[in-house]
Amino acid sequence: MIQAIVLFPLLGFLIAGLFGRVIGARASEIVTTGLLMASAVMSWIVFIKTGYGEGGKTLVLGNWFTSGNLSVDWAFRVDTLTAVMLVVVNSVSALVHLYSIGYMHEDPSRPRFFAYLSLFTFAMLMLVTSDNLVQMFFGWEGVGLASYLLIGFWYEKPTAVAAAMKAFIVNRVGDFGFAFGIFVVFVLTGSVSYDAVFARIGDLANLKVDFLGVDWDAMTIICLLLFVGAMGKSAQFLLHTWLPDAMEGPTPVSALIHAATMVTAGVFMVARLSPLFEASPSAMTVVMFVGATTAFFAATIGLVQNDIKRVIAYSTCSQLGYMFVALGSGAYGAGVFHLFTHAFFKALLFLGAGSVIHAMHHEQDIRNMGGLFKKIPLTGTMMAVGTLALTGFPMTAGFFSKDAIIEAAFASHSVAQSYAFILLVLAAGMTSFYSWRLFFLTFLGKPRWGHDAHGHTDDHHAHAHGDHDHDHGHSHEPHESPLVMTIPLILLGAGALFAGVVFAPAFIGEGYSEFWKGALFTSEHNHILHAMHEVPEWVKQSPFVMMVGGFALAFIFYIAKPEWPGQLAASQPLLYKFLLNKWYFDELYDVVFVRTAKRVGRFLWKQGDGRVIDGLGPDGVSARVLNVTDWAVRMQTGYLYHYAFAMLIGLAGFMTWYMFGGAH
């Protein structure tokens, strides 16, 4: 069954990619979506069997390659952690495929789009089923390639091409650290297989390695290098800049890549390698610190964004920070649980945003919306459900997983414990505020989408793509999306409401050991699971208080006193611009890295390549040949007395040589 789960998306990619033009767009949609739904159904079967039944197993397909001491197999590791990821990846991907049939219904390149979606899903499945670091890296780079193709799907648009390149390049920075970490693991353990590496952890416990002339703890170096890869893929602080720009891709891409799958690859990787991270308290502290910083930083930017998709994108960035705080505190189950629940409500929010964009005929600025609940009540209801889950409303999915992480941060013995707890609680308040701000501005209040609203250019859907129906004589009034788009919303809404209460006992409760069966490693010194349930009552209530506070503030600002936000922004122009411009990270990186790289490149081009290499090489040789031939041409004057003079000089030279020793 596991082979079918992994290979069905690959089969869909090959059929739609190679034969899409032959079989047509409709057949491509049906084939890829049908195969993904089959994979999703089988994934749930594997999840129930593995988590609640017989447990995991490893299936070796064969040897991939052997080079010296390095032997790498194609193998599928199917344990509870894999099963959780299979459910997340295939369920969300199947619903995104179904949703895309409606959302992309007028795009002429639909076969290519569906082929890319299936390729992405296959690469993600290779990543989560891997039994060794090299196979994981294969899937890791595969999702990087597929995300590049999907973000830049509308390649006629310069902004989409730039966003795709940015995502690809920033991820290469993280991937360099990941690859380097794999090299170090192999050098120190002689293997890249998880079980073989984990078996050598005891030998590496006190080992020191020389790096840049300093002796470092081997486990810390390994974990930090691997975590750099996770920072890039999961858009953590400093390597986060690609994620908001990736909204240039079609909205279903945002739901697939940036809610449920690719951005959670880093979280999965740290959870999978939990035995390594457990052996390095220093690396765990760094993971917690970076996660908390990201959660707070992204939430501050989300407060002032006006693009409906970018608000949700920064929310994703912030929630990923929560997951890493859980991992850094040793509460791996809580981190993976939030990954699981977040997939449902964040995919719901992204697809709901797509339904709003569809209804508004390209408009994405929430300042040009308002009063939409009466026009698109189903979409509005589902967006409300997603917002409740995201903000942690009691008994929704986010309530169980998010609160567990905040409790774990408080209960942790990490050096970064207080820092992480305070920032997560503050981020919870900001999350509630910007989430309800988006909902109020979009669905409630007076309509701000008169006839002139259609004059706005849409950052993500050019008219040339014709991916909406208003170009075909339909009404300009906002209208509800078709069933093929609303059914995925309803299914994801059910997940956003009930995934927490149904699965909390297994992921983080009394059924933890029986459910995970060792898929997540917890050392004998790690008592976080017990400690997080023993925290004071005020700690447990703090996320709820912040959620209510954020909601109340958003209600006052955008319903009761809608003139206040503008007045506040005008009174604090520096802070407002600082947040609106995303802490100026893009501008900083442009000055430090982009322009510097261009200057270095120009210098090497003009001076190194042009003056030195060409000057001494091809250009220099050709110039000397021209000089010699020019001189020789000048010697051939055509005058007889010039030649006679030259002969006389030659004769005099010969006689001189003869007289002064040449004859002897």
Beta strands, then each sheet from edge to edge (+ up, - down):
strand 1: 57-67
strand 2: 70-78
strand 3: 208-211
strand 4: 214-217
sheet 1: 1+ 2-
sheet 2: 3+ 4-
end
